[in-house]
Amino acid sequence: MPSGTIGIKEGPLLASADAFKATIKGKGGHGAAPHMSIDPIVAALDIANAYQKIISREVNPLEPAVISVTKIEAGTTFNVIPETAELWGTIRAFNEEVRNFIIKRMKEITEGYAKSMRCEGGLELTMEYIPPTINDKGLADFARKALKPLGEIVEPRPTLGAEDFAFYVQKIPGLFIFLGIRNEEKGITYPHHHPKFNVDEGVLWKGSAIYALLAYKYLEKSKCTK
């Protein structure tokens, strides 16, 4: 978002997050004699591609979800077919039911595809589940009014990124707010996790002001209602 812009949205804003590892076990052998081995790498590649068919053909296209295989690990040298291959990655969704369906299908695909290629396959989750961040409508409406003096307020698009702030809003009403730090004049245009990511420090004060003003307005409102 443009530097200094405040992003407020009620409802789903950030996705849930899971981390997974799929392990495919075959039979190691020499690269010159693949017929005498059971290649887990070939099976792993088919499984990674099959995961994407869950998203494109089995999940409602109106329910955003992502499966990203981000790491493939197998073997130690150029001429040996390894015994095992591993796929690592992340699952993102806004809907708990969709998330559970994806995990179920990934397990079935991992086991089924591996078996069809004479391998053994299994899927495990490797990180504590982070739920989606669902912003409270009442707090969103309150914040829009309270923060008007600080400048432009927009409604951001939901993102499949995730934050453990979601654990708070599972317990009590909460609001996750965006603060824009994109400044093309300063060359600050790269997204999070990019090696050239930077922050427009000229608007950091606004982040502090958001906290202070919300606290003041909320206490003022509470005082008036007593």
C-alpha positions as CSV (number, residue, x, y, z in Angstrom):
1,M,0.0,0.0,0.0
2,P,1.2,3.6,-0.6
3,S,3.3,5.0,2.2
4,G,1.2,6.3,5.1
5,T,-2.1,4.8,3.9
6,I,-4.1,3.0,6.6
7,G,-5.8,-0.3,5.7
8,I,-8.9,-1.4,7.6
9,K,-11.2,-4.3,6.7
10,E,-13.7,-6.3,8.7
11,G,-14.0,-10.1,8.2
12,P,-11.2,-12.4,6.9
13,L,-8.0,-10.5,6.3
14,L,-5.2,-13.0,6.7
15,A,-5.2,-16.8,6.0
16,S,-4.5,-19.8,8.1
17,A,-1.1,-21.4,7.8
18,D,0.2,-25.0,8.1
19,A,3.6,-26.4,7.3
20,F,3.9,-29.9,5.9
21,K,6.5,-32.5,5.0
22,A,5.7,-35.4,2.6
23,T,8.1,-38.3,2.7
24,I,8.3,-40.8,-0.2
25,K,10.3,-44.0,0.3
26,G,11.5,-46.1,-2.6
27,K,14.5,-48.2,-3.2
28,G,17.9,-46.7,-3.8
29,G,20.2,-47.7,-6.7
30,H,22.6,-46.6,-9.4
31,G,21.5,-43.9,-11.8
32,A,22.6,-46.1,-14.7
33,A,20.2,-48.8,-13.7
34,P,16.9,-47.2,-12.7
35,H,15.0,-50.4,-13.4
36,M,16.7,-52.0,-10.4
37,S,15.6,-49.3,-8.1
38,I,12.3,-47.6,-7.1
39,D,12.8,-43.9,-7.8
40,P,11.2,-41.8,-5.0
41,I,12.1,-38.5,-6.8
42,V,9.9,-39.3,-9.8
43,A,7.1,-40.2,-7.5
44,A,7.7,-37.0,-5.4
45,L,7.5,-34.8,-8.5
46,D,4.2,-36.4,-9.6
47,I,2.8,-35.8,-6.0
48,A,3.9,-32.2,-6.0
49,N,2.0,-31.6,-9.3
50,A,-1.0,-33.5,-8.0
51,Y,-1.3,-31.2,-5.0
52,Q,-2.0,-28.3,-7.4
53,K,-5.0,-30.2,-8.8
54,I,-6.6,-30.0,-5.4
55,I,-6.7,-26.3,-5.7
56,S,-7.6,-26.0,-9.3
57,R,-10.2,-28.8,-9.5
58,E,-11.4,-29.7,-6.0
59,V,-11.6,-26.5,-4.0
60,N,-14.4,-24.0,-4.8
61,P,-12.7,-21.2,-6.8
62,L,-14.6,-18.6,-4.7
63,E,-12.7,-20.0,-1.6
64,P,-9.1,-18.7,-1.9
65,A,-6.5,-21.4,-0.9
66,V,-2.9,-22.2,-1.7
67,I,-0.6,-25.2,-1.6
68,S,3.1,-24.2,-2.1
69,V,5.9,-26.8,-2.3
70,T,8.9,-24.8,-1.3
71,K,11.6,-27.4,-0.7
72,I,12.5,-30.7,-2.4
73,E,15.2,-32.8,-0.7
74,A,16.6,-36.0,-2.0
75,G,19.9,-37.7,-2.7
76,T,23.5,-36.7,-2.1
77,T,25.3,-37.1,-5.4
78,F,24.8,-37.1,-9.2
79,N,24.8,-40.9,-10.0
80,V,22.8,-42.5,-7.2
81,I,19.1,-42.8,-6.9
82,P,18.2,-42.2,-3.3
83,E,16.0,-44.2,-1.1
84,T,13.8,-41.3,0.0
85,A,12.6,-37.9,-1.2
86,E,10.9,-35.2,0.8
87,L,8.6,-32.4,-0.1
88,W,8.2,-29.4,2.2
89,G,5.8,-26.6,1.9
90,T,2.9,-24.6,3.3
91,I,-1.0,-24.6,3.1
92,R,-3.0,-21.4,3.3
93,A,-6.8,-20.9,3.4
94,F,-9.4,-18.6,4.9
95,N,-12.0,-21.3,5.6
96,E,-11.4,-24.0,8.2
97,E,-13.5,-26.5,6.3
98,V,-11.5,-25.9,3.1
99,R,-8.2,-26.2,5.1
100,N,-9.3,-29.6,6.6
101,F,-10.4,-30.9,3.1
102,I,-7.0,-29.9,1.6
103,I,-5.0,-31.7,4.3
104,K,-7.2,-34.8,3.9
105,R,-6.7,-34.9,0.1
106,M,-3.0,-34.3,0.4
107,K,-2.6,-37.3,2.6
108,E,-4.7,-39.4,0.3
109,I,-2.7,-38.3,-2.8
110,T,0.7,-38.7,-1.1
111,E,-0.2,-42.3,0.0
112,G,-2.0,-43.2,-3.2
113,Y,0.5,-41.8,-5.8
114,A,3.4,-43.3,-3.9
115,K,1.8,-46.7,-3.8
116,S,1.0,-46.5,-7.5
117,M,4.7,-46.1,-8.2
118,R,5.7,-48.9,-5.7
119,C,6.8,-46.5,-3.0
120,E,5.6,-45.7,0.5
121,G,4.3,-42.2,1.2
122,G,3.1,-40.2,4.1
123,L,2.3,-36.6,5.0
124,E,2.8,-34.9,8.3
125,L,2.2,-31.3,9.6
126,T,5.3,-29.8,11.0
127,M,4.2,-26.6,12.6
128,E,1.5,-25.5,15.0
129,Y,-1.6,-24.5,13.0
130,I,-2.1,-20.7,12.7
131,P,-5.8,-19.9,12.3
132,P,-7.1,-17.2,9.9
133,T,-7.3,-13.6,11.1
134,I,-10.9,-12.5,11.2
135,N,-11.3,-8.8,12.0
136,D,-14.3,-7.7,14.1
137,K,-16.8,-5.5,12.2
138,G,-17.6,-3.3,15.2
139,L,-13.9,-2.6,15.9
140,A,-13.3,-1.9,12.2
141,D,-16.1,0.6,12.1
142,F,-14.8,2.2,15.2
143,A,-11.2,2.4,13.9
144,R,-12.3,4.0,10.6
145,K,-13.9,6.9,12.5
146,A,-11.2,7.2,15.1
147,L,-8.3,7.3,12.6
148,K,-9.7,9.8,10.1
149,P,-7.4,12.6,11.4
150,L,-4.4,10.5,10.4
151,G,-5.1,10.5,6.7
152,E,-6.3,8.2,3.9
153,I,-8.1,5.0,5.0
154,V,-8.6,2.2,2.4
155,E,-10.0,-1.3,2.5
156,P,-7.1,-3.7,1.7
157,R,-7.5,-6.9,-0.2
158,P,-7.3,-10.0,2.0
159,T,-3.9,-11.8,1.7
160,L,-2.9,-15.4,2.1
161,G,-0.2,-14.4,4.4
162,A,-0.7,-15.4,8.1
163,E,0.0,-13.9,11.5
164,D,-0.2,-15.4,15.0
165,F,-2.3,-12.3,16.0
166,A,-5.1,-14.7,14.9
167,F,-4.8,-16.5,18.3
168,Y,-5.9,-13.3,20.0
169,V,-9.0,-12.8,17.8
170,Q,-10.0,-16.4,18.5
171,K,-10.4,-15.4,22.2
172,I,-11.6,-11.8,22.0
173,P,-12.8,-9.3,19.3
174,G,-9.8,-7.9,17.5
175,L,-8.6,-5.8,14.6
176,F,-5.4,-6.2,12.5
177,I,-4.6,-3.0,10.7
178,F,-2.3,-2.4,7.7
179,L,0.0,0.6,7.4
180,G,1.4,1.3,3.9
181,I,5.2,1.7,3.5
182,R,5.5,1.7,-0.3
183,N,7.3,4.8,-1.6
184,E,8.4,4.7,-5.2
185,E,10.3,8.0,-5.0
186,K,12.6,6.4,-2.4
187,G,12.8,3.1,-4.3
188,I,10.9,1.3,-1.6
189,T,8.8,-1.0,-3.7
190,Y,9.7,-4.6,-2.8
191,P,7.3,-6.9,-0.9
192,H,7.9,-8.7,2.4
193,H,10.4,-11.6,2.3
194,H,12.2,-10.0,-0.8
195,P,15.9,-9.5,-0.2
196,K,15.5,-5.8,-1.1
197,F,12.5,-5.2,1.2
198,N,12.7,-1.9,3.0
199,V,10.5,0.3,5.1
200,D,9.7,4.0,4.6
201,E,10.8,5.2,8.0
202,G,9.1,8.5,7.3
203,V,5.8,7.0,8.3
204,L,6.8,5.0,11.3
205,W,5.4,7.7,13.5
206,K,2.0,7.0,12.1
207,G,2.1,3.4,13.4
208,S,2.6,4.7,16.9
209,A,-0.1,7.3,16.4
210,I,-2.5,4.6,15.4
211,Y,-2.0,2.8,18.6
212,A,-2.2,6.0,20.7
213,L,-5.3,7.4,19.0
214,L,-7.2,4.1,19.1
215,A,-6.5,3.7,22.8
216,Y,-7.5,7.3,23.6
217,K,-10.7,7.1,21.5
218,Y,-11.7,3.8,23.0
219,L,-11.2,4.9,26.5
220,E,-13.0,8.1,25.7
221,K,-15.9,6.1,24.3
222,S,-16.0,3.8,27.3
223,K,-16.1,6.8,29.7
224,C,-19.0,8.4,27.8
225,T,-21.1,5.2,27.9
226,K,-20.8,4.8,31.7
